[in-house]
């Protein structure tokens, strides 16, 4: 059996699994349910193929059908995600110090990791009494350039990697207040 590098991204060798991943990525990109028609259009799959994949994912509870013709990610993913979360050793080691730091500074403390061009939130320590705060969902992702912790990861990259990141992503903004244009600095 050949061992694969976990940091290398590759395409699944089973076509239906590749299609299933595409369908699930579409569902993951939206909070609201997505219509069969839109999923089919965005994946480029025939509606009947898309419907069969969604039907099997619904049977496995990986996808919910809140109303006829509309789909969203299902609770089974949360169940599996919690199993993965429970197995993260870094999380276990960091949780105590994170809680202590939060208690000391009264600000949210996030544990995250870089995965490609995104930051992934693994754990957090916060309280409801901590005034205004940005609380990221555990398992949530964000582009590196749009979060403070993502910028910390970018700060240790060399110039070539930063330029490559900027060219690859285009540095899109996500809100009307996102600054996406660089302004020249005066010497």
VOSEDREN-816736 format. One record per atom (N, C-alpha, C): x negated, y negated, z. Coordinates in nm, 2 decimals. Each point is the difference from the previous one (the first is absolute). Layout:
% VOSEDREN-816736
        X        Y        Z
        X        Y        Z
...
***
This chain:
% VOSEDREN-816736
        X        Y        Z
    -0.08     0.12     0.00
     0.08    -0.12     0.00
    -0.09    -0.12     0.00
     0.03    -0.10    -0.09
    -0.08    -0.12    -0.01
     0.05    -0.10     0.10
    -0.09    -0.07     0.07
     0.03    -0.10     0.09
     0.01    -0.13    -0.07
     0.10    -0.08     0.02
     0.01    -0.13    -0.06
    -0.04    -0.11     0.09
    -0.05    -0.11    -0.06
    -0.03    -0.12     0.08
     0.12    -0.07     0.04
     0.03    -0.02     0.13
     0.13    -0.07     0.04
     0.00    -0.15    -0.05
    -0.11    -0.06    -0.03
     0.00    -0.14    -0.04
     0.02    -0.02    -0.15
     0.00     0.11    -0.07
     0.02    -0.01    -0.15
     0.14     0.02    -0.03
     0.05    -0.10    -0.08
     0.14     0.01    -0.05
     0.00     0.07    -0.13
     0.09     0.10    -0.02
     0.02     0.07    -0.12
     0.15     0.02    -0.03
     0.02     0.05    -0.11
     0.14     0.02    -0.05
     0.04     0.14     0.04
     0.12     0.03     0.05
     0.04     0.13     0.03
     0.00     0.09    -0.13
    -0.03     0.13     0.01
    -0.01     0.08    -0.11
     0.14     0.07    -0.03
     0.10    -0.02     0.08
     0.13     0.06    -0.02
     0.09    -0.12    -0.04
     0.05     0.00    -0.12
     0.08    -0.11    -0.05
     0.11    -0.05     0.08
     0.08     0.10     0.05
     0.12    -0.04     0.08
    -0.04    -0.07     0.13
    -0.12     0.04     0.06
    -0.04    -0.07     0.12
    -0.05    -0.14    -0.03
    -0.06    -0.02    -0.11
    -0.04    -0.13    -0.04
     0.12    -0.09    -0.02
     0.11     0.06    -0.06
     0.12    -0.08    -0.02
     0.07    -0.03     0.13
     0.00     0.10     0.09
     0.06    -0.02     0.13
    -0.07    -0.11     0.07
    -0.14    -0.01     0.00
    -0.07    -0.10     0.06
     0.04    -0.14    -0.06
     0.02     0.00    -0.13
     0.04    -0.13    -0.06
     0.14    -0.04     0.05
     0.09     0.09     0.01
     0.13    -0.03     0.05
    -0.01    -0.05     0.14
    -0.07     0.06     0.08
    -0.01    -0.04     0.14
    -0.07    -0.13     0.02
    -0.10    -0.03    -0.09
    -0.06    -0.13     0.01
     0.09    -0.11    -0.04
     0.09     0.02    -0.09
     0.11    -0.10    -0.04
     0.09    -0.02     0.12
     0.04     0.11     0.07
     0.08    -0.02     0.12
    -0.07    -0.07     0.11
    -0.13     0.03     0.01
    -0.07    -0.07     0.11
    -0.03    -0.14    -0.02
     0.01    -0.05    -0.13
    -0.02    -0.14    -0.03
     0.12    -0.09     0.04
     0.11     0.06     0.04
     0.12    -0.08     0.02
     0.06     0.04     0.14
     0.06    -0.10     0.07
     0.07     0.03     0.12
     0.14     0.05    -0.03
     0.06    -0.06    -0.10
     0.14     0.04    -0.03
     0.00     0.12    -0.09
     0.11     0.07     0.00
     0.01     0.12    -0.09
    -0.02    -0.04    -0.15
    -0.05     0.09    -0.07
    -0.03    -0.03    -0.14
     0.08     0.09    -0.09
     0.05    -0.05    -0.11
     0.09     0.08    -0.09
    -0.07     0.10    -0.08
     0.06     0.10    -0.03
    -0.05     0.11    -0.09
    -0.05    -0.07    -0.13
     0.07    -0.09    -0.06
    -0.04    -0.06    -0.12
    -0.13    -0.08     0.01
    -0.01    -0.07     0.11
    -0.13    -0.08     0.02
    -0.12     0.09     0.02
     0.02     0.11     0.08
    -0.10     0.09     0.03
    -0.05     0.07    -0.13
     0.10     0.04    -0.08
    -0.03     0.06    -0.13
    -0.07    -0.10    -0.09
     0.04    -0.12    -0.01
    -0.07    -0.10    -0.08
    -0.14    -0.03     0.04
    -0.02    -0.02     0.13
    -0.13    -0.03     0.06
    -0.10     0.11    -0.01
     0.05     0.13     0.00
    -0.09     0.11    -0.01
    -0.02     0.05    -0.14
     0.09    -0.04    -0.09
    -0.01     0.04    -0.14
     0.06     0.14    -0.01
     0.06     0.05     0.10
     0.06     0.14    -0.01
     0.14    -0.01    -0.05
     0.04     0.11    -0.07
     0.14     0.01    -0.05
     0.09     0.00     0.13
     0.12    -0.06    -0.01
     0.09     0.00     0.12
     0.03     0.14     0.05
     0.02     0.10    -0.08
     0.03     0.13     0.05
    -0.12     0.06     0.08
    -0.12    -0.03    -0.05
    -0.12     0.05     0.07
    -0.01    -0.07     0.14
     0.02    -0.13    -0.01
     0.00    -0.08     0.13
     0.10     0.05     0.09
     0.12     0.03    -0.05
     0.11     0.04     0.09
    -0.04     0.14     0.06
    -0.05     0.09    -0.07
    -0.04     0.13     0.05
    -0.10    -0.01     0.11
    -0.10    -0.09    -0.02
    -0.11    -0.02     0.10
     0.06    -0.06     0.13
     0.09    -0.10    -0.02
     0.06    -0.06     0.11
     0.09     0.09     0.08
     0.07     0.09    -0.07
     0.09     0.09     0.06
    -0.08     0.10     0.09
    -0.11     0.05    -0.05
    -0.08     0.09     0.08
    -0.07    -0.07     0.12
    -0.04    -0.13    -0.02
    -0.05    -0.07     0.11
     0.10    -0.03     0.11
     0.13    -0.02    -0.05
     0.11    -0.02     0.09
     0.03     0.13     0.08
    -0.01     0.11    -0.06
     0.02     0.13     0.07
    -0.10     0.02     0.11
    -0.13    -0.04    -0.03
    -0.10     0.01     0.10
    -0.01    -0.11     0.10
     0.10    -0.10    -0.01
     0.01    -0.12     0.08
    -0.11    -0.09    -0.01
    -0.08     0.00    -0.11
    -0.10    -0.09    -0.03
     0.06    -0.13    -0.06
     0.12     0.01    -0.05
     0.07    -0.11    -0.06
     0.14     0.01     0.05
     0.06    -0.12     0.03
     0.14    -0.01     0.04
     0.08    -0.06    -0.12
     0.13     0.04    -0.01
     0.09    -0.06    -0.10
     0.11    -0.07     0.08
    -0.02    -0.13     0.03
     0.10    -0.07     0.08
     0.13    -0.02    -0.07
     0.00     0.00    -0.13
     0.12    -0.01    -0.09
    -0.03     0.06    -0.13
     0.10     0.04    -0.07
    -0.02     0.07    -0.13
    -0.09    -0.09    -0.09
    -0.11     0.06    -0.06
    -0.08    -0.06    -0.09
    -0.11    -0.09     0.06
    -0.01    -0.01     0.13
    -0.10    -0.08     0.07
    -0.08     0.08     0.09
    -0.13    -0.03     0.01
    -0.09     0.09     0.08
    -0.09    -0.09     0.08
    -0.05     0.05     0.12
    -0.10    -0.06     0.08
    -0.08     0.11     0.07
    -0.12    -0.03     0.05
    -0.08     0.10     0.07
     0.08     0.06     0.12
    -0.03     0.13     0.03
     0.08     0.06     0.10
    -0.08     0.02     0.13
     0.08     0.04     0.10
    -0.05     0.02     0.14
    -0.11     0.10     0.01
     0.00     0.10    -0.09
    -0.11     0.11     0.01
    -0.14    -0.06    -0.01
    -0.01    -0.11    -0.07
    -0.13    -0.07    -0.02
    -0.04    -0.06     0.14
     0.09    -0.05     0.07
    -0.03    -0.06     0.13
    -0.04     0.11     0.10
     0.07     0.12    -0.01
    -0.04     0.11     0.09
    -0.14     0.05    -0.03
    -0.03     0.01    -0.13
    -0.14     0.04    -0.04
    -0.10    -0.10     0.04
     0.04    -0.13    -0.02
    -0.10    -0.11     0.03
    -0.03     0.00     0.15
     0.10     0.03     0.08
    -0.03     0.00     0.14
    -0.09     0.12     0.04
     0.01     0.11    -0.07
    -0.09     0.11     0.02
    -0.14    -0.04    -0.03
    -0.02    -0.07    -0.11
    -0.13    -0.05    -0.04
    -0.05    -0.10     0.10
     0.08    -0.09     0.03
    -0.04    -0.11     0.10
    -0.05     0.07     0.13
     0.07     0.10     0.04
    -0.03     0.07     0.13
    -0.14     0.07    -0.01
    -0.05     0.02    -0.12
    -0.12     0.07    -0.01
    -0.12    -0.09    -0.03
     0.02    -0.13     0.00
    -0.11    -0.09    -0.03
    -0.08    -0.02     0.12
    -0.12     0.05     0.01
    -0.09    -0.01     0.11
    -0.04    -0.15     0.03
    -0.02    -0.07    -0.11
    -0.04    -0.14     0.02
     0.11    -0.08     0.08
     0.12     0.04    -0.04
     0.12    -0.07     0.07
    -0.01     0.03     0.15
    -0.01     0.13     0.03
    -0.01     0.04     0.14
    -0.11    -0.07     0.08
    -0.11    -0.01    -0.06
    -0.12    -0.06     0.06
     0.02    -0.15     0.02
     0.07    -0.06    -0.10
     0.01    -0.15     0.00
     0.12    -0.05     0.08
     0.10     0.08     0.02
     0.13    -0.05     0.06
    -0.02    -0.06     0.14
    -0.08     0.06     0.09
    -0.02    -0.05     0.13
    -0.07    -0.14     0.00
    -0.11    -0.01    -0.07
    -0.07    -0.13    -0.01
     0.09    -0.11    -0.07
     0.08     0.05    -0.10
     0.09    -0.10    -0.07
     0.10    -0.06     0.10
     0.06     0.09     0.08
     0.09    -0.05     0.10
    -0.06    -0.09     0.10
    -0.12     0.03     0.04
    -0.07    -0.09     0.10
    -0.03    -0.13    -0.07
    -0.04     0.00    -0.12
    -0.03    -0.13    -0.07
     0.13    -0.08    -0.02
     0.11     0.07    -0.03
     0.13    -0.07    -0.02
     0.04    -0.06     0.14
    -0.02     0.07     0.10
     0.04    -0.05     0.14
    -0.09    -0.12     0.03
    -0.12     0.00    -0.04
    -0.09    -0.11     0.03
     0.03    -0.13    -0.08
     0.02     0.02    -0.13
     0.02    -0.12    -0.09
     0.15    -0.03    -0.04
     0.09     0.09     0.04
     0.14    -0.02    -0.03
     0.03    -0.02    -0.14
    -0.07     0.06    -0.09
     0.02     0.00    -0.14
     0.00     0.14    -0.06
     0.07     0.02    -0.11
     0.00     0.14    -0.06
    -0.14     0.04    -0.04
    -0.02     0.13     0.02
    -0.13     0.06    -0.04
     0.03     0.12    -0.09
    -0.05    -0.01    -0.12
     0.02     0.10    -0.10
    -0.12     0.09    -0.03
     0.02     0.13    -0.01
    -0.11     0.09    -0.05
     0.03     0.03    -0.14
    -0.09    -0.03    -0.09
     0.02     0.02    -0.14
    -0.13     0.07    -0.06
     0.03     0.05    -0.12
    -0.12     0.05    -0.08
     0.02    -0.05    -0.14
    -0.12    -0.01    -0.07
     0.00    -0.03    -0.14
     0.02     0.12    -0.08
     0.09    -0.01    -0.10
     0.02     0.11    -0.09
     0.01    -0.06    -0.14
    -0.11     0.01    -0.07
    -0.01    -0.06    -0.14
     0.01    -0.15     0.02
     0.10    -0.06    -0.07
     0.02    -0.15     0.00
     0.11    -0.04     0.10
     0.03     0.09     0.09
     0.11    -0.03     0.10
    -0.05     0.02     0.14
     0.07    -0.06     0.09
    -0.02     0.03     0.14
     0.12     0.09     0.04
    -0.02     0.10     0.09
     0.10     0.08     0.05
     0.01    -0.01     0.15
     0.12    -0.03     0.05
     0.01    -0.02     0.15
     0.03     0.14     0.06
    -0.09     0.03     0.10
     0.01     0.13     0.06
     0.07     0.00     0.14
    -0.03    -0.11     0.07
     0.06    -0.02     0.14
     0.01    -0.14     0.03
     0.08    -0.04     0.10
     0.00    -0.14     0.05
     0.03     0.00     0.15
    -0.04    -0.11     0.06
     0.04    -0.02     0.14
     0.06    -0.14     0.00
     0.12    -0.02     0.05
     0.06    -0.13     0.01
     0.12     0.01     0.10
     0.05    -0.11     0.03
     0.12     0.00     0.09
     0.10    -0.10    -0.05
     0.12     0.02     0.03
     0.11    -0.09    -0.04
    -0.01    -0.14     0.06
    -0.08    -0.01     0.10
    -0.01    -0.13     0.07
    -0.11    -0.09    -0.06
    -0.07     0.05    -0.10
    -0.12    -0.07    -0.05
     0.03    -0.11    -0.10
     0.11    -0.08     0.01
     0.02    -0.11    -0.08
     0.01     0.04    -0.15
    -0.03    -0.09    -0.09
     0.01     0.02    -0.14
    -0.12     0.09    -0.04
     0.03     0.11    -0.08
    -0.11     0.09    -0.03
     0.04     0.07    -0.14
    -0.11     0.05    -0.06
     0.02     0.08    -0.12
    -0.02     0.14     0.04
     0.10     0.08    -0.01
    -0.01     0.14     0.04
     0.01     0.08    -0.13
    -0.10     0.08    -0.03
    -0.01     0.08    -0.12
     0.06     0.14     0.04
     0.07     0.06    -0.09
     0.05     0.14     0.02
    -0.12     0.10    -0.01
     0.00     0.09     0.09
    -0.10     0.10     0.00
     0.02     0.08    -0.13
    -0.11     0.02    -0.07
     0.00     0.07    -0.13
     0.02    -0.10    -0.11
     0.03    -0.13     0.03
     0.02    -0.10    -0.10
    -0.13    -0.03    -0.07
     0.01    -0.06    -0.11
    -0.12    -0.03    -0.08
     0.01    -0.15    -0.05
    -0.11    -0.06    -0.02
     0.00    -0.13    -0.06
    -0.13    -0.02    -0.07
     0.00    -0.09    -0.11
    -0.13    -0.03    -0.07
    -0.10    -0.06     0.10
    -0.12     0.03    -0.02
    -0.10    -0.05     0.09
     0.00    -0.15     0.02
     0.01    -0.07    -0.11
    -0.01    -0.15     0.00
     0.12    -0.07     0.06
     0.10     0.07     0.04
     0.12    -0.06     0.06
     0.01     0.01     0.15
    -0.09     0.07     0.06
     0.00     0.02     0.14
    -0.13    -0.04     0.07
     0.01    -0.04     0.12
    -0.13    -0.04     0.07
    -0.09     0.12     0.01
     0.05     0.12     0.04
    -0.09     0.11     0.01
    -0.05     0.05    -0.13
     0.08    -0.02    -0.11
    -0.05     0.03    -0.13
    -0.11    -0.09    -0.04
     0.01    -0.12     0.04
    -0.11    -0.10    -0.03
    -0.13     0.04     0.07
     0.02     0.05     0.12
    -0.12     0.05     0.08
    -0.07     0.11    -0.08
     0.07     0.09    -0.06
    -0.06     0.11    -0.08
    -0.06    -0.06    -0.12
     0.06    -0.09    -0.06
    -0.06    -0.07    -0.12
    -0.13    -0.07     0.03
     0.00    -0.06     0.12
    -0.12    -0.08     0.04
    -0.13     0.08     0.00
     0.01     0.13     0.01
    -0.13     0.07     0.01
    -0.04     0.06    -0.14
     0.09    -0.03    -0.10
    -0.03     0.05    -0.14
    -0.10    -0.10    -0.06
    -0.09     0.06    -0.09
    -0.09    -0.09    -0.07
     0.08    -0.08    -0.11
    -0.07    -0.09    -0.06
     0.07    -0.09    -0.10
     0.05     0.08    -0.11
    -0.07     0.10    -0.05
     0.05     0.08    -0.12
     0.13     0.07     0.04
     0.01     0.06     0.11
     0.12     0.07     0.05
     0.12    -0.10     0.01
    -0.03    -0.12     0.05
     0.10    -0.10     0.02
     0.06    -0.04    -0.14
    -0.09    -0.03    -0.09
     0.04    -0.04    -0.14
     0.08     0.12    -0.06
    -0.04     0.12     0.02
     0.07     0.11    -0.06
     0.14     0.02     0.06
     0.01    -0.02     0.13
     0.13     0.00     0.07
     0.09    -0.11    -0.06
    -0.05    -0.12    -0.01
     0.08    -0.11    -0.05
     0.04     0.02    -0.14
    -0.09     0.06    -0.09
     0.04     0.03    -0.14
     0.10     0.11     0.00
    -0.02     0.10     0.08
     0.09     0.12    -0.01
     0.14    -0.03     0.05
     0.01    -0.08     0.11
     0.13    -0.03     0.06
     0.07    -0.13    -0.05
    -0.08    -0.09    -0.05
     0.06    -0.13    -0.04
     0.03    -0.09     0.11
    -0.02     0.04     0.13
     0.03    -0.07     0.12
     0.14    -0.06     0.00
     0.10     0.08    -0.02
     0.14    -0.05     0.00
     0.05    -0.05     0.14
     0.08    -0.10     0.00
     0.06    -0.04     0.13
     0.13     0.08     0.02
     0.05     0.00     0.12
     0.12     0.07     0.03
     0.11    -0.09     0.05
    -0.03    -0.12     0.03
     0.10    -0.10     0.05
    -0.03    -0.13    -0.07
     0.10    -0.09     0.02
    -0.02    -0.13    -0.07
    -0.11    -0.08     0.07
    -0.05     0.04     0.12
    -0.11    -0.07     0.06
    -0.13     0.07    -0.02
    -0.01     0.11    -0.07
    -0.12     0.06    -0.03
    -0.09    -0.09    -0.09
    -0.12    -0.01     0.04
    -0.10    -0.08    -0.08
    -0.07     0.09    -0.09
     0.02    -0.01    -0.13
    -0.06     0.09    -0.09
    -0.10    -0.06    -0.10
    -0.01    -0.14     0.01
    -0.09    -0.07    -0.08
    -0.12    -0.04     0.08
    -0.12     0.02    -0.04
    -0.12    -0.05     0.07
    -0.02    -0.14    -0.03
    -0.03    -0.08     0.11
    -0.02    -0.14    -0.02
    -0.15    -0.02     0.02
    -0.06    -0.08    -0.09
    -0.15    -0.03     0.01
    -0.03    -0.07     0.13
    -0.11     0.04     0.07
    -0.04    -0.07     0.12
    -0.11    -0.10    -0.04
     0.00    -0.11     0.08
    -0.10    -0.11    -0.02
    -0.12     0.03     0.08
    -0.11    -0.02    -0.05
    -0.13     0.02     0.07
    -0.03    -0.12     0.09
***
